[in-house]
């Protein structure tokens, strides 16, 4: 006798999936994700207050998992068992090196060469215009990260002028995170990282280092100076007047009062015709008394 093969209908399959889903969800209310370190809501709130006071960064309440994963590395490195103990250690104020690593851990450094490409032709046109009346060009990139942005600015500066008739150019490259700033100062990138650099510029401004690395040439690096700068600090080692400031995708980490304070310090550093470049998701409407939008997230000083 031949056994009749049983078939399963689509509705039966869906019913089985729902049954399995309900069985799993029945455990959900009491389930917890196992973590290496205890991390209470109060610990997260302490982290939020500390990073805001130290770096002006306003962490979203949704960033709890991100904070845990990044700071758990610091607990391991310090041999500590709880976040409370780690934060107590920070608040004693005796370990300045750990404060720096704490801030480095919580800063985001997403970057690439010629990111937000619409800004670079605007910068080049601005430089050619002002070079007719100034023989010194000064620009500040205040979120240099691993260097892709300032090297893109430097290449744009170098390409804007006829060789032999270029003004002196100076580019201050700063960041809060000392680790990424060290990478920027080295100026060495994998082939994957420089893939967005146009081939002509890559060959002209970088040299091959081994099979999978490119390093910035000395003629590009000579116009660049690197420094750690915390935008919340009372003193910035920055001398004006500046022809442009790049502060892109930085203000999104600050609350509105902090944004305004920083913008009010940018304004007097800029030349009367200087430009401020912001990130694609940022706007400075809160500081319309300081800056006027030119479109495409580029600003000039407001007319008094």
C-alpha positions in Angstrom: 0.0 0.0 0.0 1.4 3.4 -1.0 1.4 6.1 1.7 -0.3 9.2 0.6 2.0 12.3 0.7 0.8 15.0 2.9 0.9 18.6 1.5 1.0 21.8 3.6 -1.0 24.8 2.5 0.2 28.4 2.7 -2.3 29.2 5.4 -1.1 26.2 7.5 2.5 27.4 7.1 1.6 30.9 8.3 -0.3 29.5 11.2 2.8 27.5 12.3 4.9 30.7 12.0 2.5 32.6 14.2 2.5 29.8 16.8 6.3 29.8 17.0 6.3 33.6 17.2 3.8 33.6 20.0 5.8 31.0 21.9 8.9 33.2 21.7 7.1 36.4 22.6 5.7 34.7 25.7 9.2 34.8 27.1 9.9 38.4 26.0 8.7 40.3 29.1 11.2 38.5 31.3 14.1 38.1 28.9 17.3 40.1 29.3 20.3 40.3 27.1 23.3 38.9 28.9 26.0 41.5 29.2 29.5 41.3 30.5 29.1 44.3 32.7 26.2 45.7 34.7 24.9 48.8 32.9 22.0 50.5 34.6 19.9 53.4 33.4 21.5 55.6 36.0 24.9 54.7 34.5 23.8 55.7 31.1 22.5 59.1 32.4 25.8 59.7 34.1 27.6 59.0 30.8 25.3 61.5 29.0 26.0 64.2 31.6 29.8 63.6 31.6 30.2 63.7 27.8 28.0 66.8 27.5 30.0 68.6 30.2 33.3 67.5 28.7 32.7 67.8 25.0 29.3 69.4 24.5 27.9 66.2 22.9 24.2 65.6 23.5 23.7 61.8 23.4 20.3 60.7 22.3 18.4 58.4 24.8 18.4 55.8 22.0 22.2 55.5 22.1 22.4 53.2 25.2 23.6 50.1 23.3 26.2 52.1 21.4 27.5 53.6 24.7 27.7 50.2 26.3 29.6 48.6 23.4 32.2 51.4 23.2 32.8 51.9 26.9 32.9 48.2 27.7 36.3 48.2 26.0 37.5 50.8 28.5 36.3 48.8 31.4 38.2 45.7 30.2 41.3 47.8 29.6 41.1 49.3 33.2 40.2 45.9 34.7 37.0 47.3 36.2 33.8 45.2 36.8 31.0 47.8 36.7 30.2 51.0 34.9 29.6 52.7 38.2 33.2 52.0 39.3 34.5 53.3 35.9 32.5 56.5 36.1 33.6 57.0 39.7 37.2 56.7 38.5 36.6 59.4 35.9 34.9 61.8 38.2 37.8 61.7 40.6 39.6 63.7 37.9 43.0 62.2 38.5 43.3 60.2 35.2 43.4 62.7 32.4 44.5 60.1 29.9 41.4 58.1 30.6 39.2 61.1 30.1 40.7 61.5 26.7 40.0 57.9 25.8 36.5 58.2 27.2 35.8 61.1 24.8 37.5 59.4 21.9 35.3 56.3 22.5 32.1 58.3 22.2 32.9 60.4 19.2 31.8 59.4 15.7 34.3 59.7 12.9 32.4 58.9 9.7 34.3 60.5 6.8 35.5 60.0 3.2 37.4 61.9 0.5 35.3 64.6 -1.2 32.3 63.8 1.0 29.4 66.3 0.1 31.2 67.0 -3.2 29.1 70.1 -4.0 31.2 72.1 -1.5 34.5 71.8 -3.2 33.7 73.7 -6.5 32.2 76.5 -4.2 35.4 76.6 -2.2 37.6 76.7 -5.4 35.6 79.6 -6.9 35.8 81.5 -3.6 39.5 81.0 -3.4 40.1 82.2 -6.9 38.0 85.3 -6.2 39.7 86.3 -3.0 43.2 85.6 -4.3 43.0 88.6 -6.5 43.3 90.8 -3.4 45.0 88.5 -0.8 48.3 86.6 -1.0 47.6 84.5 2.2 44.8 82.0 2.4 43.8 80.6 5.8 41.2 77.8 6.3 40.2 75.9 9.4 38.8 72.3 9.2 37.6 71.8 12.8 36.5 68.1 12.4 39.5 66.6 10.6 38.7 63.0 11.8 41.1 60.6 10.0 42.1 63.3 7.5 40.0 62.6 4.4 38.2 66.0 4.6 41.2 68.2 5.2 43.2 66.5 2.4 40.3 67.1 0.1 40.3 70.7 1.1 44.1 70.9 0.6 43.9 69.4 -2.9 41.1 71.9 -3.8 43.2 74.8 -2.5 46.2 73.6 -4.5 44.2 73.1 -7.7 42.5 76.5 -7.5 45.5 78.5 -8.6 47.9 78.6 -11.5 51.3 77.0 -10.5 53.9 79.6 -9.7 51.3 82.3 -9.0 49.5 80.7 -6.0 49.1 82.6 -2.7 50.5 81.2 0.5 48.0 78.7 1.9 47.5 77.5 5.5 45.1 74.8 6.6 44.5 74.2 10.3 43.2 70.6 10.8 41.8 69.9 14.3 39.7 67.3 16.0 38.6 66.4 19.5 39.7 62.7 19.1 43.5 62.4 19.3 43.6 58.9 17.9 42.0 59.8 14.6 44.0 63.0 14.4 47.2 61.0 14.6 45.9 59.0 11.5 45.2 62.3 9.7 48.7 63.6 10.4 50.3 60.4 9.1 48.3 60.8 5.8 48.5 57.2 4.7 45.4 55.5 3.3 44.4 52.1 1.8 43.5 51.9 -1.9 39.9 51.4 -0.8 39.9 54.7 1.2 41.3 56.7 -1.8 39.0 55.2 -4.3 36.9 58.4 -4.4 39.9 60.6 -5.2 39.9 61.4 -8.9 42.8 59.5 -10.6 44.6 62.7 -11.7 44.6 64.2 -8.2 45.5 60.8 -6.7 48.6 60.5 -8.9 49.6 64.2 -8.4 49.1 64.5 -4.6 49.7 61.0 -3.3 52.4 58.4 -3.8 52.1 54.6 -3.7 53.3 52.9 -0.6 53.5 49.1 -1.1 50.7 47.1 -2.6 47.7 48.7 -0.8 48.6 52.1 0.5 48.9 55.7 -0.6 50.6 58.5 1.3 50.1 62.3 0.9 53.1 64.0 -0.8 55.1 66.6 1.1 53.9 69.5 -1.1 50.3 68.8 0.1 51.3 68.3 3.7 53.4 71.5 4.0 50.2 73.6 4.0 48.6 71.6 6.8 48.9 71.9 10.6 47.3 69.5 13.0 46.1 70.3 16.5 43.7 68.9 19.1 40.9 71.4 19.7 37.8 71.0 21.8 35.2 73.5 20.6 33.9 73.8 24.2 37.2 75.0 25.6 37.6 78.7 26.5 40.7 79.2 24.3 41.2 78.0 20.7 44.7 78.1 19.3 43.3 79.6 16.1 44.3 82.9 14.6 42.1 84.9 12.3 41.1 86.2 10.0 40.1 83.0 8.2 38.9 82.7 4.6 36.8 79.6 5.3 35.8 77.3 8.2 34.7 73.7 7.6 32.5 72.6 10.5 30.6 69.8 8.8 28.5 67.2 10.7 29.7 68.5 14.0 26.8 70.7 15.3 24.4 67.7 15.2 26.0 66.4 18.3 25.4 69.7 20.3 22.3 71.2 21.7 21.0 74.5 20.4 22.6 76.8 23.1 26.0 75.1 22.6 25.6 75.5 18.8 25.0 79.2 19.2 27.9 79.7 21.5 30.3 78.1 19.0 28.9 79.9 16.0 29.2 83.2 17.9 32.9 82.4 18.2 33.3 81.4 14.6 31.9 84.7 13.2 34.7 87.1 14.4 37.3 84.7 13.2 36.1 84.9 9.6 37.0 87.5 7.0 34.0 89.7 6.2 33.7 87.7 3.0 34.6 84.4 4.6 32.5 81.2 4.2 31.3 78.7 6.7 30.6 75.2 5.4 28.1 73.0 7.3 27.0 69.4 7.0 24.1 68.2 4.8 21.7 67.7 7.8 22.6 70.9 9.6 21.2 74.4 9.4 22.1 77.5 11.4 18.7 79.3 11.4 19.1 79.7 15.1 22.0 82.1 14.4 20.5 84.2 11.7 22.0 87.3 13.4 25.4 85.8 12.9 25.2 83.9 9.6 23.3 84.2 6.3 22.6 81.1 4.2 24.0 81.1 0.6 22.3 77.7 -0.1 23.9 74.3 -0.3 24.8 74.4 3.4 27.2 77.3 2.9 27.0 80.4 5.0 28.5 83.9 5.1 28.6 86.4 7.9 25.4 88.3 8.4 25.4 91.9 7.4 25.0 94.2 10.4 
